[in-house]
Amino acid sequence: MSYSLTELQLAMMKVLWERGEVSVLDLHDALRAQRKIAQSTVATLLTRMEKKGLVTHRQDGRQYLYRALVSEGSVRRSVVAEVSGLFGRLFEGDVTEMVSHLLHQSDVEADDLARLRKMIQQREDELKGGAE
């Protein structure tokens, strides 16, 4: 399934994943530290996200408590698939060119490079193991 989320919707989902269940006010308070946003905007977006099947709510007294219906992992996979498709078209399937561009256009730390080397080595080992 594909989840096309805006930056704000993704920020809202992150709060839901971290906290499990929140009221509109709690979600607004959590987001307000990062951005100026009206509480009514948070409520409107939650309603839209509920219609898309991303969140659900239950009533607790006079307020609604919202929780995520989709996992962080499934949203990540969906976004990565979208980005991969875009990169594939942009770089015409040339993975080396794509990675080179990312390495030169991003602030990559030495520990990130070390982790990438390890991942590349693991993938090479997998490919060699499958060839035998």
C-alpha positions as CSV (number, residue, x, y, z in Angstrom):
1,M,0.0,0.0,0.0
2,S,1.2,3.5,-0.8
3,Y,1.1,6.2,1.9
4,S,1.6,9.7,0.5
5,L,2.1,11.8,3.6
6,T,3.0,15.5,3.8
7,E,5.8,16.5,6.1
8,L,3.3,17.7,8.7
9,Q,1.3,14.4,8.5
10,L,4.5,12.5,8.9
11,A,5.4,14.5,12.0
12,M,1.9,13.8,13.4
13,M,2.4,10.1,12.8
14,K,5.7,10.1,14.5
15,V,4.1,11.5,17.6
16,L,1.4,8.9,17.4
17,W,3.9,6.1,17.0
18,E,5.9,7.4,20.0
19,R,3.0,8.0,22.4
20,G,0.5,5.4,21.2
21,E,-2.6,7.4,21.8
22,V,-3.1,11.2,22.0
23,S,-5.7,13.8,22.1
24,V,-5.8,16.6,19.6
25,L,-4.5,19.0,22.3
26,D,-1.6,16.7,23.2
27,L,-0.7,16.3,19.5
28,H,-0.9,20.0,19.0
29,D,1.4,20.7,22.0
30,A,3.9,18.1,20.7
31,L,4.0,19.7,17.2
32,R,4.0,23.3,18.4
33,A,7.6,23.1,19.6
34,Q,8.7,22.5,16.0
35,R,6.2,24.6,14.0
36,K,3.5,27.2,14.3
37,I,0.2,25.3,13.7
38,A,-3.4,25.9,14.8
39,Q,-5.1,23.2,16.9
40,S,-7.9,23.3,14.4
41,T,-5.5,22.4,11.7
42,V,-4.3,19.3,13.7
43,A,-7.9,18.2,14.1
44,T,-8.7,18.7,10.4
45,L,-5.6,16.7,9.4
46,L,-6.5,13.9,11.8
47,T,-10.0,13.7,10.3
48,R,-8.5,13.5,6.8
49,M,-5.9,10.9,7.9
50,E,-8.7,8.8,9.5
51,K,-10.6,8.8,6.2
52,K,-7.4,7.5,4.5
53,G,-7.2,4.7,7.1
54,L,-4.0,6.0,8.7
55,V,-5.4,6.7,12.1
56,T,-8.5,5.9,14.2
57,H,-10.0,7.4,17.3
58,R,-12.0,6.5,20.4
59,Q,-14.0,8.9,22.5
60,D,-12.9,9.5,26.1
61,G,-15.3,11.8,27.8
62,R,-15.5,14.9,25.7
63,Q,-12.4,14.4,23.7
64,Y,-11.2,12.0,21.0
65,L,-8.0,10.0,21.5
66,Y,-6.2,9.1,18.3
67,R,-3.8,6.3,17.5
68,A,-2.0,5.1,14.4
69,L,-3.5,2.3,12.3
70,V,-0.4,1.8,10.2
71,S,3.1,1.0,11.4
72,E,6.1,3.1,11.0
73,G,7.8,0.3,9.1
74,S,5.0,0.1,6.5
75,V,5.1,3.9,6.0
76,R,8.9,3.8,5.6
77,R,8.6,1.0,3.0
78,S,6.0,3.0,1.1
79,V,8.0,6.2,1.1
80,V,11.2,4.4,0.2
81,A,9.4,2.7,-2.7
82,E,8.2,6.1,-4.0
83,V,11.6,7.6,-3.6
84,S,13.3,4.6,-5.2
85,G,11.0,4.9,-8.2
86,L,11.7,8.6,-8.6
87,F,15.5,8.0,-8.2
88,G,15.3,5.2,-10.7
89,R,13.7,7.5,-13.3
90,L,16.0,10.4,-12.4
91,F,19.2,8.4,-12.6
92,E,18.0,6.0,-15.2
93,G,18.6,3.0,-12.9
94,D,22.3,3.9,-12.3
95,V,22.7,3.1,-8.6
96,T,26.3,4.2,-8.5
97,E,25.4,7.7,-9.9
98,M,22.6,8.0,-7.5
99,V,24.7,7.1,-4.4
100,S,27.5,9.4,-5.6
101,H,25.0,12.3,-5.9
102,L,23.7,11.6,-2.4
103,L,27.1,11.4,-0.9
104,H,28.2,14.7,-2.4
105,Q,25.0,16.6,-1.8
106,S,24.5,15.6,1.9
107,D,26.4,16.1,5.1
108,V,27.7,12.6,5.5
109,E,29.6,11.9,8.7
110,A,32.5,9.4,9.0
111,D,30.4,7.0,11.1
112,D,27.7,7.0,8.4
113,L,30.3,6.1,5.8
114,A,31.6,3.2,8.1
115,R,28.0,1.9,8.4
116,L,27.5,2.1,4.6
117,R,30.8,0.2,4.0
118,K,29.5,-2.5,6.4
119,M,26.2,-2.7,4.6
120,I,27.9,-2.9,1.2
121,Q,30.2,-5.7,2.5
122,Q,27.2,-7.6,3.8
123,R,25.4,-7.3,0.5
124,E,28.5,-8.4,-1.4
125,D,28.8,-11.4,0.9
126,E,25.1,-12.2,0.3
127,L,25.5,-12.0,-3.4
128,K,28.7,-14.2,-3.3
129,G,26.9,-16.7,-1.2
130,G,24.0,-16.9,-3.6
131,A,26.3,-17.4,-6.5
132,E,27.9,-20.6,-5.1
